Amino acid sequence: MTNKPKFPLWVIFLDVVGTLLVAGGLFGLFTEDNSTFAGVVDLKLLAVPLIILGVLLMAPLVIYAVKRVR
């Protein structure tokens, strides 16, 4: 008997990347100072697009899970 993963690896990878983007967006949204990420990117300006992109990247896992349950 082989152990198959319950979710495809590409769905998990997209979810991890989406989670990191949402975390970066929330960090940029709620920090008070003008913090930059590694001195290159101003997260305050990119907070909302990062959150939206992160949620869109996390959506395939939710869709796959709902389809699998049905």
N, C-alpha and C positions, 0 to 999 in steps of 0.2 A: 504494500500500500504506500502510495506517495503522499507526502504532505504538501498540498497545494496551498498557496497563500489565499486568504479569503478575499483580499482586494488586490487588483493588479498594482504592480510597483509604480507605474506612471501616475496612477491616481494618488498614491501615498506621497510621491515626490511633489506633485502639484499642491497637495494639501500642506506639506511642510513649507514650501516656498511661499504659499499664500499666508500661512500663519506668521512667517517672519516679516512679510510685507505689512500685514495688519499691525504687528507689534511695533515695527518702525514708524508706521503712520500714527499710531496712538502715542508713542513716545514723542514724536514731533508735535503732536497736537496739544499735549498736556504739559510739556516742559515750559517753564517760565522764561528761561534765558534763551538767547539766540544760539542754541547749540548746533554744531555742525557734526555730521557723521564723518569721522576721520579727516576733518578739515576740508572736505571736498563738497559735500552735498548739504544744503540747508533743508533739514527735515520739516521746518515750520511751513515752508512754501509747498512742500510736496505731501503734506499729511493726508489730505482728503483723497487725492488720486492714489496714494499708496494703499489706503484702506479699501477703496473701491476695487482696485486691481487685485488686492489680496483676497477679498471676498469672492470675486469672480474666479480666481484660481482655486479656491476651496470648494466651489460649487460642484465640480464633477464627482467628488467623493460622496456628497450628499445625494446627488442624483443616482449614482451607482448603488448606494446603500438602499435607497427607496425602491429602486427597480428590483434589487435582489430580494428584498423582503416581500414584495408583491408577488 
